[in-house]
Amino acid sequence: MLNRDGATESLWQHDIPEYKSTNQPDNNFIYDVVIVGGGITGITTALLLQQTGKNVFCLSRTTFVTV
């Protein structure tokens, strides 16, 4: 769970278990794009780029995702 300022918590984070990423990056793979930030903008950008055939690596504060 992400605690932004420690004082507030998003409603969507309230009752969900903490997410643990199981993805491991392939160190021998060349990605076309690296996106820093896994919020709605970063994930949407990653999805749109993936739909055009790009290999995308998305970094977030606590996890990373390859698409």
C-alpha positions as CSV (number, residue, x, y, z in Angstrom):
1,M,0.0,0.0,0.0
2,L,1.3,3.4,-0.9
3,N,1.3,6.0,1.9
4,R,1.8,9.3,0.1
5,D,2.0,11.7,3.0
6,G,1.1,9.3,5.8
7,A,-2.1,11.2,6.5
8,T,-4.4,10.1,3.8
9,E,-5.2,6.8,2.1
10,S,-7.1,6.4,-1.2
11,L,-10.5,4.6,-0.9
12,W,-9.4,2.0,-3.5
13,Q,-6.4,1.2,-1.2
14,H,-8.4,0.8,1.9
15,D,-9.4,-2.9,1.8
16,I,-7.0,-4.5,-0.6
17,P,-3.9,-6.6,0.3
18,E,-0.5,-5.3,-0.5
19,Y,0.6,-6.1,-4.0
20,K,3.9,-8.0,-4.4
21,S,5.3,-8.0,-7.9
22,T,6.6,-11.3,-9.1
23,N,8.0,-9.9,-12.4
24,Q,11.7,-10.1,-12.9
25,P,13.2,-8.0,-15.7
26,D,15.1,-9.9,-18.4
27,N,18.6,-8.4,-18.3
28,N,19.3,-9.7,-21.8
29,F,16.2,-8.1,-23.4
30,I,16.3,-4.7,-25.1
31,Y,13.3,-2.6,-24.4
32,D,12.1,0.1,-26.8
33,V,10.7,2.3,-24.1
34,V,11.2,2.7,-20.4
35,I,8.5,4.6,-18.5
36,V,9.1,5.9,-15.0
37,G,5.9,6.1,-13.1
38,G,3.3,3.5,-12.8
39,G,0.3,5.7,-12.2
40,I,-2.7,5.9,-14.6
41,T,-0.7,8.0,-17.1
42,G,2.3,5.7,-17.1
43,I,0.3,2.5,-17.3
44,T,-1.9,4.0,-20.1
45,T,1.1,5.1,-22.0
46,A,2.7,1.6,-21.6
47,L,-0.5,0.0,-22.9
48,L,-0.8,2.2,-25.9
49,L,2.8,1.8,-26.8
50,Q,2.5,-2.0,-26.4
51,Q,-0.5,-2.0,-28.7
52,T,1.8,-0.4,-31.4
53,G,4.3,-3.2,-31.0
54,K,6.8,-1.6,-28.7
55,N,8.5,-3.5,-25.8
56,V,7.9,-1.4,-22.7
57,F,9.5,-1.5,-19.3
58,C,7.5,0.4,-16.7
59,L,9.1,1.4,-13.4
60,S,7.0,2.4,-10.3
61,R,8.0,3.3,-6.8
62,T,7.4,-0.2,-5.5
63,T,7.2,-2.5,-8.6
64,F,8.1,-2.9,-12.2
65,V,6.1,-4.3,-15.1
66,T,7.1,-5.4,-18.5
67,V,4.5,-5.3,-21.3
